[in-house]
Amino acid sequence: MMKNKERSGRPKKERPWLTRLTHALTGLAMLAGAVWAAAQPESSLRGFLLILGALSLLYGLAGLIAYFRLSEKPTLKERAGLALSVLVILLGALMLLAPGFVAPALRTAAAAAFAVMGLRGLLRRRAQGAGKALARFLIAANLLQIALAALMIVRPLPETLTLPLLITLALLLSGAEQLALAFRRAKG
Protein backbone atom coordinates (compact mmCIF):
# COMPACT_ATOMS: atom_id res chain seq x y z
CA MET A 1 0.00 0.00 0.00
CA MET A 2 1.26 3.47 -0.83
CA LYS A 3 2.26 5.78 2.00
CA ASN A 4 0.38 8.79 0.69
CA LYS A 5 -3.01 7.04 0.55
CA GLU A 6 -5.41 6.04 3.28
CA ARG A 7 -6.96 2.59 3.41
CA SER A 8 -9.97 3.91 1.52
CA GLY A 9 -7.73 4.63 -1.48
CA ARG A 10 -8.17 8.37 -1.14
CA PRO A 11 -5.00 10.47 -1.18
CA LYS A 12 -3.96 11.77 2.24
CA LYS A 13 -3.96 15.48 2.79
CA GLU A 14 -2.61 17.45 5.71
CA ARG A 15 -5.49 18.52 7.90
CA PRO A 16 -6.27 22.23 7.44
CA TRP A 17 -5.36 24.60 10.25
CA LEU A 18 -8.98 25.81 10.62
CA THR A 19 -10.21 22.29 11.34
CA ARG A 20 -7.39 21.73 13.83
CA LEU A 21 -8.04 25.10 15.50
CA THR A 22 -11.79 24.45 15.76
CA HIS A 23 -11.18 21.05 17.34
CA ALA A 24 -8.63 22.53 19.76
CA LEU A 25 -10.89 25.41 20.83
CA THR A 26 -13.88 23.10 21.20
CA GLY A 27 -11.83 20.64 23.27
CA LEU A 28 -10.46 23.35 25.55
CA ALA A 29 -13.92 24.86 26.00
CA MET A 30 -15.38 21.46 26.87
CA LEU A 31 -12.62 20.75 29.38
CA ALA A 32 -13.17 24.20 30.93
CA GLY A 33 -16.90 23.46 31.07
CA ALA A 34 -16.18 20.15 32.79
CA VAL A 35 -14.04 21.87 35.42
CA TRP A 36 -16.75 24.50 35.94
CA ALA A 37 -19.51 21.87 36.20
CA ALA A 38 -17.47 19.90 38.75
CA ALA A 39 -16.50 22.96 40.80
CA GLN A 40 -19.95 24.55 40.90
CA PRO A 41 -22.65 21.91 40.50
CA GLU A 42 -25.19 24.17 42.18
CA SER A 43 -24.66 26.97 39.64
CA SER A 44 -27.60 28.53 37.97
CA LEU A 45 -29.41 26.54 35.33
CA ARG A 46 -29.30 29.45 32.89
CA GLY A 47 -25.51 29.67 33.09
CA PHE A 48 -25.18 25.97 32.50
CA LEU A 49 -27.54 26.12 29.52
CA LEU A 50 -25.53 28.97 28.02
CA ILE A 51 -22.27 27.05 28.34
CA LEU A 52 -23.70 23.79 27.05
CA GLY A 53 -25.43 25.61 24.18
CA ALA A 54 -22.20 27.36 23.17
CA LEU A 55 -20.24 24.10 23.35
CA SER A 56 -22.86 22.36 21.21
CA LEU A 57 -22.62 25.14 18.62
CA LEU A 58 -18.81 24.84 18.53
CA TYR A 59 -18.96 21.06 18.22
CA GLY A 60 -21.50 21.22 15.40
CA LEU A 61 -19.50 23.93 13.67
CA ALA A 62 -16.40 21.72 13.76
CA GLY A 63 -18.41 18.99 12.02
CA LEU A 64 -19.73 21.41 9.38
CA ILE A 65 -16.26 22.74 8.61
CA ALA A 66 -14.89 19.22 8.28
CA TYR A 67 -17.76 18.18 5.97
CA PHE A 68 -17.54 21.18 3.66
CA ARG A 69 -13.76 20.84 3.36
CA LEU A 70 -14.14 17.39 1.78
CA SER A 71 -12.67 17.38 -1.70
CA GLU A 72 -14.30 14.18 -2.86
CA LYS A 73 -17.91 13.05 -3.06
CA PRO A 74 -19.17 12.48 0.51
CA THR A 75 -20.04 8.96 1.62
CA LEU A 76 -23.23 8.02 3.43
CA LYS A 77 -21.33 8.05 6.73
CA GLU A 78 -20.08 11.58 6.06
CA ARG A 79 -23.61 12.73 5.19
CA ALA A 80 -24.89 11.19 8.43
CA GLY A 81 -22.13 13.09 10.26
CA LEU A 82 -23.33 16.30 8.60
CA ALA A 83 -26.92 15.63 9.71
CA LEU A 84 -25.77 14.96 13.28
CA SER A 85 -23.68 18.16 13.24
CA VAL A 86 -26.75 20.15 12.18
CA LEU A 87 -28.77 18.47 14.96
CA VAL A 88 -26.14 19.41 17.56
CA ILE A 89 -26.22 23.03 16.29
CA LEU A 90 -30.02 23.10 16.56
CA LEU A 91 -29.91 21.71 20.11
CA GLY A 92 -27.25 24.29 21.03
CA ALA A 93 -29.28 27.13 19.53
CA LEU A 94 -32.36 25.95 21.44
CA MET A 95 -30.38 25.98 24.70
CA LEU A 96 -29.07 29.49 23.99
CA LEU A 97 -32.21 31.10 22.61
CA ALA A 98 -34.95 29.43 24.65
CA PRO A 99 -33.51 28.47 28.03
CA GLY A 100 -36.93 28.77 29.67
CA PHE A 101 -38.28 26.19 27.27
CA VAL A 102 -35.28 23.90 27.69
CA ALA A 103 -34.88 24.24 31.48
CA PRO A 104 -37.57 21.71 32.42
CA ALA A 105 -36.11 19.28 29.94
CA LEU A 106 -32.45 20.05 30.68
CA ARG A 107 -31.52 16.48 31.44
CA THR A 108 -33.08 15.21 28.22
CA ALA A 109 -31.62 18.07 26.15
CA ALA A 110 -28.13 17.55 27.60
CA ALA A 111 -28.42 13.78 27.14
CA ALA A 112 -29.56 14.23 23.54
CA ALA A 113 -26.68 16.60 22.78
CA PHE A 114 -24.11 14.23 24.30
CA ALA A 115 -25.62 11.18 22.58
CA VAL A 116 -25.56 12.93 19.21
CA MET A 117 -21.96 14.06 19.80
CA GLY A 118 -21.03 10.47 20.63
CA LEU A 119 -22.78 9.11 17.54
CA ARG A 120 -21.16 11.73 15.36
CA GLY A 121 -17.78 10.85 16.84
CA LEU A 122 -18.31 7.19 16.00
CA LEU A 123 -19.07 8.13 12.41
CA ARG A 124 -16.09 10.45 12.10
CA ARG A 125 -14.02 9.42 9.10
CA ARG A 126 -10.78 10.90 10.42
CA ALA A 127 -10.61 8.45 13.29
CA GLN A 128 -9.91 5.68 10.76
CA GLY A 129 -6.69 7.37 9.68
CA ALA A 130 -5.52 7.70 13.29
CA GLY A 131 -3.11 5.31 14.91
CA LYS A 132 -4.62 2.19 16.47
CA ALA A 133 -4.31 3.44 20.05
CA LEU A 134 -5.94 6.79 19.25
CA ALA A 135 -8.68 5.15 17.21
CA ARG A 136 -9.47 2.78 20.09
CA PHE A 137 -9.52 5.68 22.54
CA LEU A 138 -11.90 7.65 20.31
CA ILE A 139 -14.26 4.69 19.89
CA ALA A 140 -14.23 3.96 23.64
CA ALA A 141 -14.75 7.64 24.54
CA ASN A 142 -17.69 7.96 22.16
CA LEU A 143 -19.32 4.73 23.37
CA LEU A 144 -18.88 5.85 26.98
CA GLN A 145 -20.34 9.24 26.12
CA ILE A 146 -23.44 7.55 24.64
CA ALA A 147 -23.72 5.39 27.78
CA LEU A 148 -23.49 8.50 29.99
CA ALA A 149 -26.23 10.13 27.94
CA ALA A 150 -28.44 7.10 28.56
CA LEU A 151 -27.69 7.33 32.31
CA MET A 152 -28.76 10.99 32.29
CA ILE A 153 -32.18 9.93 31.06
CA VAL A 154 -32.56 6.84 33.29
CA ARG A 155 -31.45 8.69 36.49
CA PRO A 156 -30.24 5.84 38.70
CA LEU A 157 -28.85 8.30 41.28
CA PRO A 158 -30.38 11.33 43.04
CA GLU A 159 -30.89 14.28 40.68
CA THR A 160 -28.45 16.60 42.46
CA LEU A 161 -25.63 14.08 42.03
CA THR A 162 -26.50 12.57 38.66
CA LEU A 163 -26.66 15.59 36.41
CA PRO A 164 -23.48 17.47 37.44
CA LEU A 165 -21.41 14.28 37.61
CA LEU A 166 -22.56 12.86 34.29
CA ILE A 167 -22.27 16.20 32.52
CA THR A 168 -18.74 16.63 33.88
CA LEU A 169 -17.75 13.17 32.65
CA ALA A 170 -19.35 13.69 29.24
CA LEU A 171 -17.61 17.06 28.82
CA LEU A 172 -14.26 15.55 29.84
CA LEU A 173 -14.61 12.73 27.31
CA SER A 174 -15.77 14.97 24.51
CA GLY A 175 -13.08 17.57 25.24
CA ALA A 176 -10.34 14.92 25.31
CA GLU A 177 -11.61 13.54 22.01
CA GLN A 178 -11.56 16.98 20.39
CA LEU A 179 -8.02 17.69 21.61
CA ALA A 180 -6.84 14.28 20.42
CA LEU A 181 -8.26 15.02 16.98
CA ALA A 182 -6.76 18.51 16.93
CA PHE A 183 -3.23 17.42 17.79
CA ARG A 184 -2.97 13.99 16.20
CA ARG A 185 -0.32 13.64 13.55
CA ALA A 186 -1.05 12.41 10.06
CA LYS A 187 0.39 8.96 9.41
CA GLY A 188 2.67 8.43 6.50
KEPA-604832 format. One line per 8 residues: their letters; for each residue x, y, z of C-alpha. Coordinates in Angstrom, 3 decimals, padded with zeros to 6 digits, always signed. Layout:
// residues N
a	X Y Z  ...
END
This chain:
// residues 188
mmknkers	+000.000 +000.000 +000.000  +001.265 +003.472 -000.833  +002.263 +005.777 +001.998  +000.379 +008.787 +000.687  -003.007 +007.042 +000.549  -005.409 +006.036 +003.283  -006.958 +002.589 +003.406  -009.969 +003.910 +001.516
grpkkerp	-007.730 +004.626 -001.478  -008.165 +008.373 -001.144  -004.999 +010.472 -001.181  -003.965 +011.766 +002.236  -003.963 +015.480 +002.790  -002.615 +017.446 +005.706  -005.491 +018.516 +007.904  -006.270 +022.226 +007.440
wltrltha	-005.364 +024.604 +010.248  -008.984 +025.812 +010.616  -010.206 +022.289 +011.337  -007.394 +021.725 +013.835  -008.043 +025.098 +015.500  -011.789 +024.454 +015.759  -011.181 +021.047 +017.344  -008.628 +022.528 +019.756
ltglamla	-010.892 +025.411 +020.828  -013.876 +023.097 +021.202  -011.829 +020.643 +023.265  -010.456 +023.348 +025.552  -013.915 +024.864 +026.001  -015.375 +021.455 +026.868  -012.619 +020.752 +029.381  -013.167 +024.196 +030.935
gavwaaaq	-016.901 +023.463 +031.067  -016.180 +020.145 +032.795  -014.040 +021.872 +035.420  -016.747 +024.499 +035.936  -019.511 +021.866 +036.203  -017.465 +019.899 +038.749  -016.500 +022.956 +040.799  -019.947 +024.555 +040.905
pesslrgf	-022.651 +021.914 +040.496  -025.190 +024.171 +042.175  -024.662 +026.971 +039.641  -027.601 +028.526 +037.969  -029.410 +026.541 +035.333  -029.295 +029.446 +032.889  -025.506 +029.672 +033.088  -025.176 +025.972 +032.502
llilgals	-027.537 +026.118 +029.516  -025.529 +028.974 +028.016  -022.269 +027.052 +028.338  -023.701 +023.787 +027.047  -025.432 +025.608 +024.181  -022.203 +027.363 +023.173  -020.239 +024.097 +023.348  -022.856 +022.360 +021.208
llyglagl	-022.620 +025.137 +018.619  -018.815 +024.842 +018.529  -018.961 +021.061 +018.217  -021.505 +021.216 +015.404  -019.498 +023.928 +013.665  -016.400 +021.717 +013.758  -018.414 +018.995 +012.019  -019.733 +021.406 +009.383
iayfrlse	-016.263 +022.740 +008.615  -014.889 +019.221 +008.277  -017.758 +018.179 +005.974  -017.538 +021.176 +003.661  -013.764 +020.838 +003.360  -014.140 +017.385 +001.780  -012.666 +017.376 -001.697  -014.300 +014.177 -002.864
kptlkera	-017.913 +013.046 -003.056  -019.174 +012.480 +000.512  -020.039 +008.963 +001.617  -023.232 +008.016 +003.433  -021.330 +008.052 +006.731  -020.081 +011.581 +006.061  -023.615 +012.733 +005.188  -024.891 +011.193 +008.432
glalsvlv	-022.128 +013.091 +010.262  -023.333 +016.303 +008.597  -026.917 +015.626 +009.708  -025.765 +014.962 +013.277  -023.676 +018.160 +013.237  -026.746 +020.150 +012.182  -028.770 +018.474 +014.961  -026.136 +019.413 +017.560
illgalml	-026.220 +023.029 +016.291  -030.017 +023.101 +016.556  -029.907 +021.710 +020.110  -027.250 +024.294 +021.031  -029.280 +027.134 +019.527  -032.357 +025.953 +021.441  -030.376 +025.980 +024.698  -029.067 +029.489 +023.988
lapgfvap	-032.211 +031.097 +022.606  -034.953 +029.430 +024.651  -033.509 +028.473 +028.029  -036.927 +028.773 +029.673  -038.277 +026.192 +027.266  -035.276 +023.902 +027.692  -034.881 +024.239 +031.480  -037.570 +021.710 +032.422
alrtaaaa	-036.108 +019.278 +029.938  -032.447 +020.052 +030.678  -031.521 +016.476 +031.438  -033.081 +015.214 +028.221  -031.619 +018.070 +026.151  -028.132 +017.548 +027.603  -028.417 +013.783 +027.144  -029.562 +014.232 +023.536
afavmglr	-026.681 +016.604 +022.783  -024.106 +014.230 +024.301  -025.615 +011.179 +022.577  -025.564 +012.931 +019.205  -021.963 +014.055 +019.796  -021.027 +010.466 +020.632  -022.777 +009.106 +017.543  -021.156 +011.726 +015.362
gllrrraq	-017.775 +010.854 +016.841  -018.306 +007.190 +016.003  -019.075 +008.131 +012.409  -016.091 +010.453 +012.098  -014.018 +009.419 +009.098  -010.779 +010.898 +010.416  -010.609 +008.448 +013.295  -009.914 +005.683 +010.765
gagkalar	-006.689 +007.365 +009.682  -005.517 +007.703 +013.286  -003.107 +005.309 +014.914  -004.620 +002.194 +016.467  -004.307 +003.437 +020.049  -005.939 +006.795 +019.252  -008.683 +005.145 +017.205  -009.465 +002.777 +020.093
fliaanll	-009.522 +005.676 +022.543  -011.897 +007.650 +020.313  -014.256 +004.692 +019.893  -014.232 +003.959 +023.644  -014.748 +007.637 +024.540  -017.687 +007.964 +022.162  -019.319 +004.735 +023.366  -018.879 +005.854 +026.985
qialaalm	-020.343 +009.243 +026.122  -023.438 +007.551 +024.639  -023.725 +005.391 +027.783  -023.487 +008.500 +029.994  -026.231 +010.133 +027.936  -028.435 +007.099 +028.557  -027.687 +007.331 +032.307  -028.758 +010.990 +032.286
ivrplpet	-032.182 +009.932 +031.063  -032.557 +006.843 +033.291  -031.449 +008.690 +036.488  -030.239 +005.841 +038.700  -028.845 +008.303 +041.281  -030.379 +011.334 +043.036  -030.890 +014.282 +040.680  -028.453 +016.600 +042.458
ltlpllit	-025.628 +014.079 +042.029  -026.502 +012.569 +038.664  -026.662 +015.587 +036.406  -023.480 +017.474 +037.437  -021.415 +014.276 +037.605  -022.564 +012.862 +034.288  -022.272 +016.201 +032.518  -018.739 +016.634 +033.882
lalllsga	-017.755 +013.168 +032.652  -019.348 +013.694 +029.240  -017.607 +017.056 +028.821  -014.255 +015.547 +029.843  -014.613 +012.730 +027.309  -015.765 +014.971 +024.511  -013.080 +017.566 +025.244  -010.343 +014.924 +025.306
eqlalafr	-011.614 +013.539 +022.015  -011.560 +016.982 +020.389  -008.024 +017.691 +021.611  -006.839 +014.275 +020.422  -008.256 +015.019 +016.976  -006.759 +018.511 +016.927  -003.233 +017.416 +017.786  -002.967 +013.991 +016.203
rakg	-000.318 +013.638 +013.547  -001.045 +012.410 +010.065  +000.387 +008.960 +009.411  +002.666 +008.429 +006.505
END
